[in-house]
């Protein structure tokens, strides 16, 4: 298990998600260098105490749904925050990932290393 201090790569990635966009736990894990560690991303976001500048509400599950954290108030807050940023939910409570999914641009430095720029 990774300690709270070990979550920095997850938090760095989540901070890059712009308002009005969402990403999935699995996508964040992959971008943070932790492929197949979606659950750990959830643990990292759950470890936040509210004082950080990490937009945790922009991370949802792969079905486009808010993942319940045990308290309905958290799901309601997450939905309200996303809606305030212009993210729409369908009648089943899902976000259209084709519309709202964050598509991070590759960093130029990484692209140069791979010889693609």
N, C-alpha and C positions, 0 to 999 in steps of 0.2 A: 504494500500500500504506500502511496506517495503522500508525504506530509504536506501541509498547507504551503510551506515554502517551495515545494516542488511543483506547485501549480502555476508558476509564473509563465511558462510557455502557453498554457491554455488561456490565461488572462490576457496575454499579449495578442493572441489571435482574436479573441472575443472583442477586445477593444477596437479592432479594425472594422467590425461590422457596422456599416453606416445605418443611420436612422432610416426606417422604412423598409429595411431588409431583414431577413432571417437566415439562419444557418442551422444545420442539424448537429446533434451531438457527435455523430460519426465524422462529419466533415471537419468539425473543429479538432477532433482527435487527430485526424490525418494531417491537418495543417500544422498542428503542434508537435508533429513528429512522433505521435503515439497511435499508429494505425490499430484499428480494432479495439480501441479503448474508449468507446463512447460512454460507457458506464462511469469511467473515471472522470470524464468531463463533467458528468452530472454531479459527481462527488465534489469536484472542484468548485462548481458554481454554488452548490449547497453550502460550502464552507465559507462563502462570503458573509461578512457581517453587516453589510449595508453601507459602510463608510467608503468603500472602494468605488472607483470610477469605471467599473466593469459593467457593460450593458447586458447582464445575464438574461434579461427578458427576450433578447433577440435569438436565443437558442431554443429550438423546438425539436421534436422527434422526427424521424424519417417519414412518418405518415402525415406530417404537417400539423400535428397536434401539440398542444401544451401537455407536458408530462406532469401528472399530479405529484405533488410533493407531500401528500398526506393531509394538507390543509387546503380546503377549497379557496380560502382567502388568497393564497399565493397564486393559484391559477387565475382567479379573477383579476388580481393585480397585474399579472403578466399580460393577460388579454387586454386590459385597459391601457397599459403602456404601449403595447403594439398598435392598438387601434388609434391611440393619440399620435402615432407616427405615420398613420395612413395605411396600415396593414389591415386588410379585410379578411374576415372569416366567413366560410360558407355555412349553410344550415346545419352541417354536422360538426361545426366547431373547428374546421380545418383551414389552414392557410394554403393557398395555391402556391406550391413551391416553384412552379415554372414562372410565376409572376414575381414573387418576392424573394426568391433565393439569392443570397449574396454570391456574386461571382468575383472572387478576389483576383486581382491582376498579379501575375507573377512579378516578382521583384527583378529589376534589371540586372542586379548583381548575380542572382541565381541563373538567369537566362544566359548571361555572358559565359558563365562557367560551363554551361551545357552547349555553348556554341550556337545558340539560336538567335542572337541579335546581331 
